[in-house]
Structures are given as structure tokens and as C-alpha cells.
């Protein structure tokens, strides 16, 4: 790619990111919001810094859940489309960390190890972290990465979801959703999960399963509150271990 083409592409991605941020502000301004529990933002701040876990299909909605006075960072892939999300997140005061998980041989290209170190530094410096729990490209299967971050940082993992009664559902591997204006936003939070620093492999797998179940429960509860059906409820394929998926 020529320097001129790269420059033009960067300008385009930045412009699209700003448009996305403006659109999300419009959705937030025109929507009725229900917090479950009602003191959700206060609970988040009281636990901070925290690791907010969500399913990947929610990544376009998560800025709605950020307390205005709570500093946050978020892991976003290095793919060029990720730059659009990164620009939008900055507009909401969320600092992007450009990395994603994947197979061990992809770590250098995707920045997984460096991303984990950056998130650990943020948590140590009182910056909360938001990240998707899914194994990369395997929807609704919680991976080992977020559990490892919780164990290494000794900060609570908090499952969270943001849904709307009016959404655009994309035909993507995660059935990503984006809220539409004049809807009913429901933001739900589960119980914090603190990972035992001495947990063995079997215990870590139980934590992973528990997080997966907690996120499923939150989605079911949130969609029931708006009288809608979760578009991603059937995405999970027959049982597969997270470690096997991440190595595939």
C-alpha cells in the first residue's frame, strides 16, 4: 500500500469512527435507559478498577454502560475496521488497546501478549478494562484469556450486557447488534467474579464456564425486559473446550 493510499485510508477510517460516535450519542440521547440493578454505575465504581466482560456481539453498544467519571480502556483488534471502533471509543473517553487473541503462532501479528501486558498495566494504574469474553471467531464460548487477566491482575471480572428494544442485527459471526434511536436500552450487570490466584487448570475451567453461564443469563434477562429475543442465542455450537478453540 502506498503512503498516499494509507493516508487517505486513515482519514476515511477516522471520519467513519467519528460518525459512529455521533450516531451512538444520538441513540443514547433518544433512548429510555433501564439499569439492572438500578445502582449499576455506583456498583461498578465501588468495585473499580474492574474487568468488564461482554459477548462480542455487544461491542458496538458497550460505551453506553461507562460511568462518565470512571476511566476505562478496551481491547480492540488491529484489523483496519477496528480503527473505526477505536476512534468512536475515544469519543466516549475510552482508551483503546489494539490487540486481540488467537492461536499462539498469531500472537505477534495480533498483539495478544502485548495487549495482555497493556491491560494489566491499566488495571494497576486504576483504569478499568472492557473486553469481549468470546474465543476469537467462536461466538458465545468464553475463552481462557479473560480468566487469565482476572487471575494475574486480581481484579474482579464483571459480566455485563447492553441491549436495545430496537436494533440492527448484522449478519456476522457474532450476530453483532447496534441500537437504533428511540428504543429502550437495558444495561444489566452480574455478580463480580474474583479468580483465585492459585487456581489449577480444572478450577480455571470452572471459572470460564461460570462466566459463560453468567453472560448467557444476563442476555436472557435483558432481552426479556424489552420483550425481544436474543439474536445470538443459538450461536454456540456443540460443546467445545476454550483451549481447543483457541488453538484451532
C-alpha positions as CSV (number, residue, x, y, z in Angstrom):
1,X,0.0,0.0,0.0
2,X,1.4,3.4,-1.0
3,X,1.9,6.1,1.6
4,X,-0.7,8.3,-0.1
5,X,-3.3,5.5,-0.1
6,X,-2.6,4.7,3.6
7,X,-3.0,8.3,4.5
8,X,-6.3,8.5,2.6
9,X,-7.5,5.3,4.3
10,X,-6.5,6.6,7.7
11,X,-8.6,9.8,7.1
12,X,-11.5,7.7,6.0
13,X,-11.4,5.4,9.0
14,X,-11.1,8.4,11.4
15,X,-14.1,10.0,9.7
16,X,-16.2,6.8,10.0
17,X,-15.2,6.5,13.6
18,X,-16.4,10.0,14.4
19,X,-19.7,9.3,12.5
20,X,-20.2,6.1,14.6
21,X,-19.6,8.0,17.8
22,X,-22.1,10.7,16.8
23,X,-24.6,8.1,15.9
24,X,-24.1,6.3,19.3
25,X,-24.6,9.6,21.1
26,X,-27.9,10.1,19.1
27,X,-29.1,6.6,20.2
28,X,-28.2,7.3,23.8
29,X,-29.9,10.7,23.8
30,X,-33.2,9.4,22.3
31,X,-33.5,6.1,24.2
32,X,-35.1,5.3,27.5
33,X,-32.5,3.6,29.7
34,X,-33.0,1.0,32.4
35,X,-30.2,-0.1,34.7
36,X,-30.4,-3.5,36.3
37,X,-29.6,-3.2,39.1
38,X,-30.7,0.4,39.4
39,X,-27.4,1.4,41.1
40,X,-25.3,-0.4,38.4
41,X,-22.9,2.6,37.8
42,X,-22.3,3.1,41.5
43,X,-21.5,-0.6,41.9
44,X,-19.1,-0.6,39.1
45,X,-17.3,2.4,40.5
46,X,-17.2,0.9,44.0
47,X,-15.5,-2.3,42.7
48,X,-13.0,-0.4,40.4
49,X,-10.8,-1.0,38.7
50,X,-12.7,-3.9,37.2
51,X,-12.7,-6.2,34.1
52,X,-16.0,-5.8,32.3
53,X,-16.8,-9.0,30.3
54,X,-19.3,-9.0,27.4
55,X,-20.1,-11.1,24.4
56,X,-18.5,-9.9,21.2
57,X,-21.8,-9.0,19.5
58,X,-22.2,-6.3,22.1
59,X,-19.0,-4.4,21.3
60,X,-20.8,-1.6,19.5
61,X,-23.1,-1.0,22.5
62,X,-20.7,-1.1,25.4
63,X,-19.9,2.7,25.5
64,X,-23.4,3.2,26.9
65,X,-22.5,1.4,30.1
66,X,-19.5,3.5,31.0
67,X,-19.9,5.8,34.1
68,X,-18.8,9.3,33.0
69,X,-16.3,9.6,35.8
70,X,-14.8,6.1,35.6
71,X,-11.7,5.7,33.4
72,X,-11.8,2.7,31.0
73,X,-9.8,1.0,28.4
74,X,-10.9,-1.6,25.8
75,X,-9.2,-4.2,23.8
76,X,-9.9,-3.7,20.0
77,X,-8.4,-5.8,17.2
78,X,-5.7,-4.5,14.9
79,X,-7.8,-5.0,11.8
80,X,-8.4,-1.8,9.9
81,X,-12.1,-1.9,10.8
82,X,-11.1,-1.9,14.4
83,X,-9.8,1.7,13.9
84,X,-13.4,2.8,13.4
85,X,-14.3,1.4,16.8
86,X,-11.2,2.8,18.4
87,X,-12.0,6.4,17.2
88,X,-15.6,6.0,18.5
89,X,-14.4,4.7,21.8
90,X,-12.0,7.7,22.3
91,X,-15.0,10.0,21.8
92,X,-16.6,8.3,24.8
93,X,-13.4,8.7,26.9
94,X,-12.4,5.0,26.5
95,X,-8.8,4.3,25.7
96,X,-8.3,1.6,23.1
97,X,-5.7,-1.2,23.4
98,X,-5.1,-2.5,19.8
99,X,-4.7,-6.3,20.2
100,X,-6.7,-9.5,20.1
101,X,-6.4,-13.1,21.0
102,X,-5.9,-16.1,18.8
103,X,-3.5,-19.0,18.2
104,X,-0.1,-18.9,19.8
105,X,1.5,-18.5,16.3
106,X,-0.6,-15.4,15.7
107,X,0.3,-13.6,18.9
108,X,3.0,-11.3,17.3
109,X,0.7,-10.3,14.5
110,X,-2.4,-9.8,16.6
111,X,-0.6,-8.4,19.6
112,X,-2.2,-10.7,22.1
113,X,0.7,-10.9,24.6
114,X,1.4,-7.2,24.4
115,X,-2.3,-6.5,24.8
116,X,-2.5,-8.5,27.9
117,X,0.5,-6.7,29.4
118,X,-1.1,-3.3,28.5
119,X,-4.4,-4.3,30.2
120,X,-2.5,-5.4,33.3
121,X,-0.7,-2.0,33.4
122,X,-4.0,-0.2,33.0
123,X,-5.6,-2.1,35.9
124,X,-2.6,-1.5,38.1
125,X,-3.0,2.2,37.3
126,X,-6.7,2.3,38.3
127,X,-8.0,2.1,34.8
128,X,-10.9,-0.4,34.3
129,X,-10.9,-2.7,31.3
130,X,-13.6,-3.9,29.0
131,X,-13.1,-6.9,26.8
132,X,-15.1,-9.5,24.9
133,X,-15.1,-12.9,26.5
134,X,-15.5,-15.0,23.4
135,X,-12.9,-17.2,21.9
136,X,-11.8,-15.3,18.7
137,X,-14.4,-16.0,15.9
138,X,-16.2,-18.6,18.1
139,X,-19.3,-16.8,19.3
140,X,-20.6,-17.3,22.9
141,X,-17.8,-19.5,24.0
142,X,-15.9,-17.8,26.8
143,X,-12.1,-18.0,26.3
144,X,-9.3,-18.5,28.8
145,X,-7.8,-15.1,28.1
146,X,-10.2,-13.0,30.2
147,X,-9.9,-15.6,33.1
148,X,-6.1,-15.3,32.9
149,X,-6.3,-11.5,33.1
150,X,-8.5,-11.7,36.2
151,X,-6.1,-14.2,37.9
152,X,-3.0,-12.2,37.1
153,X,-4.5,-8.8,38.0
154,X,-6.5,-9.9,41.0
155,X,-9.3,-7.6,39.9
156,X,-12.9,-8.7,39.7
157,X,-14.5,-9.8,36.4
158,X,-18.0,-8.3,36.0
159,X,-20.3,-9.7,33.3
160,X,-22.3,-7.0,31.6
161,X,-24.6,-6.6,28.7
162,X,-26.3,-3.7,26.8
163,X,-29.3,-4.4,24.6
164,X,-32.0,-2.3,23.0
165,X,-35.6,-3.0,22.0
166,X,-34.8,-1.5,18.6
167,X,-31.6,-2.9,17.0
168,X,-29.9,-3.5,13.7
169,X,-28.7,-7.1,13.7
170,X,-25.7,-7.7,11.4
171,X,-25.1,-11.0,9.5
172,X,-21.7,-11.5,11.2
173,X,-20.2,-14.5,13.0
174,X,-21.3,-12.9,16.4
175,X,-24.7,-11.6,15.2
176,X,-23.5,-8.1,16.3
177,X,-26.2,-5.6,17.2
178,X,-26.4,-1.8,17.0
179,X,-29.1,0.1,18.8
180,X,-31.5,2.3,16.9
181,X,-32.8,5.7,18.0
182,X,-36.0,5.9,20.2
183,X,-35.6,2.5,21.8
184,X,-35.4,1.1,25.3
185,X,-31.8,0.4,26.4
186,X,-31.3,-2.1,29.1
187,X,-27.9,-2.4,30.8
188,X,-27.5,-5.4,33.1
189,X,-24.7,-6.4,35.3
190,X,-23.9,-9.7,37.0
191,X,-22.1,-10.6,40.2
192,X,-18.3,-9.9,40.3
193,X,-16.1,-12.9,39.9
194,X,-12.7,-12.9,41.6
195,X,-10.2,-15.5,40.4
196,X,-8.2,-17.5,42.9
197,X,-4.5,-16.7,42.2
198,X,-3.7,-20.4,43.0
199,X,-6.4,-21.9,40.9
200,X,-5.4,-25.1,39.0
201,X,-6.4,-25.9,35.4
202,X,-9.6,-27.6,36.5
203,X,-10.7,-24.6,38.6
204,X,-9.8,-22.1,35.9
205,X,-12.1,-24.1,33.5
206,X,-14.9,-23.8,36.1
207,X,-14.4,-20.1,36.3
208,X,-14.6,-20.0,32.5
209,X,-17.8,-22.0,32.4
210,X,-19.3,-19.8,35.2
211,X,-18.6,-16.6,33.2
212,X,-20.1,-18.1,30.1
213,X,-23.3,-19.0,32.0
214,X,-23.4,-15.6,33.7
215,X,-23.3,-13.8,30.3
216,X,-26.0,-16.1,28.9
217,X,-28.2,-15.4,31.9
218,X,-27.7,-11.6,31.6
219,X,-28.7,-11.7,27.9
220,X,-31.8,-13.8,28.6
221,X,-32.8,-11.4,31.4
222,X,-32.1,-8.2,29.4
223,X,-34.0,-9.3,26.3
224,X,-36.9,-10.5,28.4
225,X,-37.1,-6.9,29.9
226,X,-37.7,-5.5,26.4
227,X,-39.9,-8.3,25.2
228,X,-37.4,-9.4,22.5
229,X,-35.4,-12.5,21.6
230,X,-31.6,-12.6,21.7
231,X,-30.5,-12.9,18.0
232,X,-27.4,-14.8,19.1
233,X,-29.0,-17.3,21.4
234,X,-28.3,-20.2,19.0
235,X,-24.8,-19.2,18.0
236,X,-23.0,-21.6,20.4
237,X,-22.1,-24.8,18.6
238,X,-21.9,-28.2,20.3
239,X,-19.7,-28.2,23.4
240,X,-16.1,-27.4,22.7
241,X,-13.3,-26.5,25.1
242,X,-12.0,-23.0,25.0
243,X,-8.4,-24.1,24.8
244,X,-9.2,-26.3,21.8
245,X,-10.9,-23.4,20.1
246,X,-8.1,-21.0,20.7
247,X,-5.6,-23.5,19.3
248,X,-7.6,-24.3,16.2
